[in-house]
Amino acid sequence: AKHEMQKWGTSGTSGHVHRLGIYKKTTHAGTLQWTESGCLCRLDAEYMTHAPNWQHGCVLMFRHADGSVHQELVRIVDGRVQGTLGQLVYGPHTDPARSAA
């Protein structure tokens, strides 16, 4: 994420890296954020000769009325979504319809 932000000089999102993460940098002009969107594939791919640095997850993006964009990481651990998604809270034993944040 850091390399992509340095390369492009802007905020953005990368896929195909299979990692889940965010890099932020604040300057006098404001805060930039680059997000790596994780993966949904198997983490034990047969063609890998070592344990890959991959994480299950995805990114939700929300565009606000003022045009700004909010990116939120969604972690998936042991097949279960963890964290907050927008205004709802999800977890291994949580009913999202009853758990407003």
N, C-alpha and C positions, 0 to 999 in steps of 0.2 A: 504494500500500500504506500509506504513512504517513497519508494522508487518511482511509482507511477505519478504521485503528486509532484515530485521533483521534476520528472520528465515533462509533464503537461502543464504544470504551474496553475492548476485549478482543482476544484473538488470533482470527485467522480466515483465510479464503481467499477470493479474488475470481476469478471467471472473467469473460469478456466484455471484459476490458481488453486482451487480446492481448499483454500484456507478461509477461515472466518475471522475477520478482524476489522478494526478501524484505526486509522492514523489521523491525528488532528494537528494542525499548526496554526497558531494565532500570531498575527502581525499587526502593525498599526492600521492596516487596511481591512482587518477582520479575520475570521476563522475559516480555514479550509479544512475539508474532511474528505479522505479517500477510504472507501469501504471495499473489502474483499468479501465476496458473497457466499463463501462456503461451497458445499457440494451435497448432493443427495445420492451419490454413488456408494458402492461398497468401499470400505476403508482398508480392506485386505485384498486388493487387486492381485491376481495371480502373476501378472507380469512385473510387479515391483520386487526388487531384490532386498529392500529394506523397508522398515515401517515409515510410510510417508507422513509428512507434516500436513495432514488434511483434517478438516473438521466438518461434521454434518451441520447444515444450517442453510439459511437463505436471508435475504434482505427485503424488508417492506419499505416502500417509498410512498410518502404522503406529500402531495403538492397543496400548499396552503393558498388561500385566496390572494395573498400578496405576491404569489409566484415563487416564494421560497420552498425548498424541498427539505423534508425531514427523512432521514434514513434510519431504520431501526433493525438491528441484528436480531435474528431469530435462531436460537441455539436448539439443536435437536440432540438429546442425549438418551441413549438406549431406546431409540425409536419414539421418544416423547418430546413434544415441543415444550421449551422452558422459557420463561420470561414474560414480559408484557407485550401485547400486540395492540398497538393503538391505545384504546381506553380499557381494554379487557385484560385480565390477568389469567394466564394459563399455567398449569403445572401438572405433575403426574396424577394428582388426585383432586383436580379442581374442575368445577363446572363453570366455564367462562360466562355463561348467561347470568350467573348469580354472583359474580365477583368483580364488580366495577371498581376500577382503581381510583 
